[in-house]
């Protein structure tokens, strides 16, 4: 496999603690260039990782003919516009979730990928966690043989906690002011006073909706059944339909020195419970409890043999897809279903309160 030369847009927290180190450590990849609006910060990261090139902005980076692909992490509304520009410049793109903050923005990004014929991969790293991959394989095998019946119910509980797992990675910051371009991409129905709450719910629970869709094999067949959120638009319970299967999202916050997230998937005669590690725990993968009435008839603890950190696994996947042309597991087109569902959730929440 040829070496994939990558440019990275942004040198902030997630870039430094996750993506840049993982690209540098990935066999078959070379971090050739950075783009950063803060010159001092950009130079410090360039020197730390020995990156050959530094650009003032993503437009200059996307014009580099030597780059095979671009990775992006930036403020939520802005990164989608950066991704669109890079796709139209002819580069495959790996971007952080959420892909978009509105369906109209998401559709423009996907249209750019389709018109350019370039790969757009969304960083839903939980789809690359070996434990969640194992859960998906188990569920698919059960549904294929039919002995455990049909898929009946799914539950995703996410109360958060300490996502950094006691991170001691050195984070470099500077006092340079930075101004990102103003972009008008939020939903047109969203009141300005509710924009922050909407973004907070969207960026956190896009993972949970994405995982339940993936478990169920529902594609874009997802709709909202009911929404019961607190006044803050964050804590509560949302019921959705995933291809005819009820799925519950339980959202909230918790002062907890670990990560409180788990998922349950039920068939008539079997179930899988998957427990998510703290997101920045480089040694952590999801672990499973599995019950199979057609097998041992008692819950069994299952740990994946592969212990690769999910963030590292997704970068490996992106590099392989760019090099070989293989389809990726988390495309932009697929992610449109998550954006649509999240808009519907928050619009239903505000409509029920008489705010729109």
ABEGO torsion letter per residue (X at the ends): XBBBBBBBBEABAAAAAAAAAAAAABBGBBBABBBBABAAAAAAAAAAAGBABBBABAAAAAABAABABBBBBBBAAAAAAAAAAAAAAGBBBBBBOBABABAAAAAAAAAAAAAAGBBBBBBBAAAABAAAAAAAAAAAAAAAAGAAEBBABBBBBBAEEBAAGGBABBBBBBABBBBBBBBBABBAABBAAAAAAAAAAAAAAAAAAAAAAAAAGAEABBBBABBBBBAAGABEBBBBBBGGBBBBBBBEBBBBABBBBBBBBBBAABBBBBBBBBAABAABBBBBBBBBAABAGBBBBBBBABABBAAAAAAAAAAAAAAAGBBBABBAAAAAAAAAAAAAAAAAAAAAAGAX
